[in-house]
Amino acid sequence: MGWMDHLYASINTKASFRTMVVRSRTLRLGIFISTFIIAAILIFQLIWLKKVYLFEQKQFDHSIAKVVRGLLEDLDQRAVANNNLNQLVVNPNSQTFFVKMQKEVTHQDSTTFYLQSELEDEDIFTDCYLGIYNNSRNNYTYTAYLPSATGSVREQFDLPRMTGEGSYLTLYFPHRQRYILSLMNFWIISSVVLLIVLILFGGSLYYFYRQRFLNETQKDFVNNFTHEFKTPVSVINLAAEVLANPSIAEKPEKLARYASIVQYQGKYLQDQIERLLRHAHSESNLLHLNKQVVSLHELVDEALNNLQPLIQEKNAEIGYDFSASHPEVLADKGYLLIVITNLVENAIKYSKNPRIIISTANENGTIVLSVRDNGTGIEKKYRDRIFKKFYRIPHGEQMAVRGFGLGLAFVKRIIQSHHGSIRVESIPGIGSDFQVKLPLS
């Protein structure tokens, strides 16, 4: 009946895992496509904002050109105004405009009034500094500040000068960039809103994926849990029926055999319940450690003594190489015993003819415990996953071993709580080597 149970467990677990993998891949594909679309929308929005910004810059320059033409006409310099503005207006930077003059401006106060009117006609509402440069005096003979409609605070600026001969007007817009950005308020606000919506949408997708994955994991765990407990309970019921037969007393060998079956299955159920309780205990963040100085060598001996029935059943060969001269660690004895027991038990279970070497060594203020077996090994792509809750390798003879996939997850948590680390080196078909590193006491 044992091999049928193992086969049934293997088929069920493989099918369940394969279904979960397909669903998980579909969800990951959906997440990837959604993320790609979100990224494309964000990139498109940034490109669009840049284009809007450049367009507003060109519109501003175009409006200033109209202001300059109108100002020259107002100042009775039509001969200059009729010329090509590209030859009359020099724009060394985005904030400064030099306007060449045909003759000297006599009505300087009127220039301010005309400029203010032209700016308002072109809907330019940002502060501006006006300067009239007299070439013969080699200085600005008149400067004025035109505040914006929004009432910007006046700042002190030294008006730039243009190299060359002739008189000219200087128009300086110190807050041009801020004004351009204010014209884009709608686009900027809409982009921020879109960004927030996309972030919330992405977060919702991740939460949805996480919930679906947890639901699938929980469903597989419940199915595995049901099967793991159903088989030993059924065996116990059948054995109990045989033991309840009065004639069994006349067959002591049969009585002993069925009694051992009940004892074995009962022990198996007890072990699994303890695993679940330990997992629930650790998940509730109640992993309180009662640390004391213990010898790792003594704990190994105690763990092997507890595993003697399994060692004898599998006819396992255990070798030692205790090279650590300082085996003492500051740890919780009970939890550390669980770690060693789990590693050795797995090494025995996942090997056909177990030959296990347990070794220790000191390394840079730590002690390294190594449990090496000659089992079926672990492929590289599974080595990081075996320490995750409920995870079991989906193929190979390892699936014939029953369990919930909680042992190594609990082992890793215990080791991390002791400020240690665990890693595995494995070659498929050759064996595995689990190495635990703990700080010395």
Residue pairs with C-beta under 8 A, 6 or more apart in sequence:
1 235
5 231
6 400
6 402
7 400
8 227
9 227
9 228
9 231
9 399
9 400
9 402
10 399
10 400
12 223
12 224
12 227
13 224
13 392
13 394
13 399
14 394
14 395
14 399
16 220
16 223
16 224
17 220
17 392
17 394
18 394
20 216
20 217
20 220
21 394
23 212
23 216
24 213
24 216
27 209
27 212
27 213
28 209
30 205
30 209
31 205
31 206
31 209
34 201
34 202
34 205
35 202
35 205
38 198
38 201
38 202
41 194
41 198
42 195
42 198
45 191
45 194
45 195
48 187
49 184
49 187
49 188
49 191
52 184
52 187
53 180
53 181
53 184
56 180
56 183
56 184
57 94
57 180
60 124
60 176
60 179
60 180
61 91
63 122
63 123
63 124
64 89
64 97
64 122
64 124
64 171
65 85
65 89
66 118
66 122
67 115
67 118
67 119
67 121
67 122
67 124
67 171
68 85
68 88
68 89
68 97
68 99
68 171
69 81
69 85
70 114
70 118
70 121
71 99
71 111
71 114
71 115
71 118
71 169
72 78
72 80
72 81
72 88
72 99
73 81
74 110
74 114
74 117
74 118
75 105
75 107
75 110
75 111
75 114
77 101
77 102
77 103
79 102
80 88
80 100
80 101
80 102
87 100
88 99
88 100
89 97
89 98
89 99
89 100
90 97
90 98
90 100
90 162
91 97
91 98
92 98
92 160
92 162
94 176
94 177
95 172
95 173
95 174
95 176
96 160
96 170
96 171
96 172
96 173
97 170
97 171
97 172
98 162
98 168
98 169
98 170
99 168
99 169
99 170
99 171
100 166
100 168
101 166
101 167
101 168
101 169
103 167
104 134
104 167
105 111
105 132
105 142
105 167
105 169
108 132
108 141
108 142
111 130
111 132
111 142
111 144
111 169
112 130
112 144
112 146
115 128
115 130
115 146
115 171
116 146
119 125
119 128
119 146
125 148
125 149
125 150
125 179
126 148
126 152
126 173
126 175
126 176
126 178
126 179
127 145
127 146
127 147
127 148
127 152
127 154
127 173
127 174
127 175
128 145
128 146
128 148
128 171
128 172
128 173
129 143
129 144
129 145
129 146
129 157
129 159
129 170
129 171
129 172
129 173
129 174
130 142
130 143
130 144
130 145
130 146
130 169
130 170
130 171
130 172
131 140
131 142
131 143
131 144
131 159
131 169
131 170
131 172
132 140
132 141
132 142
132 143
132 167
132 169
132 170
133 139
133 140
133 141
133 161
133 162
133 167
133 168
133 169
133 170
134 140
134 141
134 167
135 165
135 166
135 167
136 167
140 159
140 170
143 159
145 154
147 154
148 175
148 179
152 175
155 174
157 172
157 174
159 170
159 172
160 170
160 172
161 170
162 168
162 170
173 179
181 188
217 389
217 390
220 390
221 390
221 404
224 390
224 404
224 405
225 404
228 272
228 402
228 403
228 404
229 269
229 272
231 402
232 265
232 266
232 268
232 269
233 265
233 269
235 261
235 265
236 261
236 262
236 265
236 266
239 258
239 259
239 261
239 262
239 265
240 262
242 248
242 254
242 258
243 255
243 258
243 259
243 262
248 254
248 255
248 258
249 255
272 403
272 404
275 403
275 404
275 406
275 407
275 410
276 404
276 406
278 338
278 406
278 410
279 389
279 404
279 406
279 409
279 410
281 287
282 410
282 413
282 414
287 335
287 413
287 414
287 417
289 331
289 332
289 335
289 417
289 418
290 332
290 333
290 334
291 330
291 331
291 332
292 330
292 331
292 332
292 333
293 328
293 329
293 330
293 441
294 328
294 329
294 331
294 333
294 336
295 327
295 328
296 324
296 327
296 328
296 329
296 336
296 360
296 367
296 369
296 438
297 322
297 324
297 327
297 360
298 327
299 333
299 336
299 337
299 340
300 320
300 340
300 358
300 360
300 369
302 337
303 337
303 340
303 341
303 344
304 311
304 318
304 344
306 341
307 341
307 344
307 345
307 348
310 316
310 345
310 348
310 349
311 318
311 348
314 348
314 349
314 351
314 354
315 353
315 354
316 348
316 351
316 354
316 355
316 356
317 354
317 355
317 356
318 356
318 357
318 358
319 355
319 356
319 357
319 358
320 357
320 358
320 359
321 357
321 358
321 359
321 360
322 359
322 360
323 359
323 360
323 361
323 362
324 360
324 361
324 362
324 367
324 368
325 362
326 362
326 367
326 440
327 360
327 367
328 440
328 441
329 336
329 367
329 418
329 438
329 439
329 440
329 441
330 439
330 441
331 418
331 438
332 414
332 418
335 414
335 417
335 418
336 414
336 418
338 410
338 411
338 414
339 411
339 414
339 415
339 436
340 369
340 371
342 407
342 408
342 410
342 411
343 371
343 411
343 434
343 436
344 356
344 358
344 371
345 407
346 407
346 408
346 434
347 354
347 356
347 371
347 372
347 373
347 375
347 432
347 434
348 354
348 356
348 373
349 401
350 373
350 375
350 376
350 397
350 398
350 401
350 432
351 373
351 374
351 375
351 376
351 431
352 375
352 397
353 374
354 373
354 374
354 375
355 373
355 374
356 371
356 372
356 373
356 374
357 370
357 371
357 372
358 369
358 370
358 371
358 372
359 369
359 370
359 372
360 367
360 368
360 369
360 370
361 367
361 368
361 370
362 368
362 440
363 437
365 439
365 440
366 420
366 437
366 438
366 439
366 440
367 437
367 438
367 440
368 435
368 436
368 437
369 435
369 436
369 437
369 438
370 433
370 434
370 435
370 436
371 433
371 434
372 431
372 432
372 433
372 434
373 431
373 432
373 433
374 430
374 431
375 398
375 431
375 432
376 396
376 397
376 398
376 428
376 429
377 426
377 427
377 428
377 429
377 430
377 431
377 432
378 386
378 393
378 424
378 426
378 428
378 432
379 393
379 426
379 428
380 426
382 393
383 424
383 426
385 391
386 393
386 408
386 424
387 408
387 409
387 411
387 412
387 422
388 405
388 409
389 405
389 406
389 409
390 404
390 405
390 406
390 409
391 405
391 409
392 398
392 399
392 403
392 405
393 399
411 422
412 422
415 421
415 422
415 436
415 438
418 438
418 439
419 438
419 439
420 436
420 437
420 438
420 439
421 436
421 437
422 434
422 435
422 436
422 437
423 434
423 435
424 432
424 433
424 434
424 435
425 432
425 433
425 435
426 432
426 433
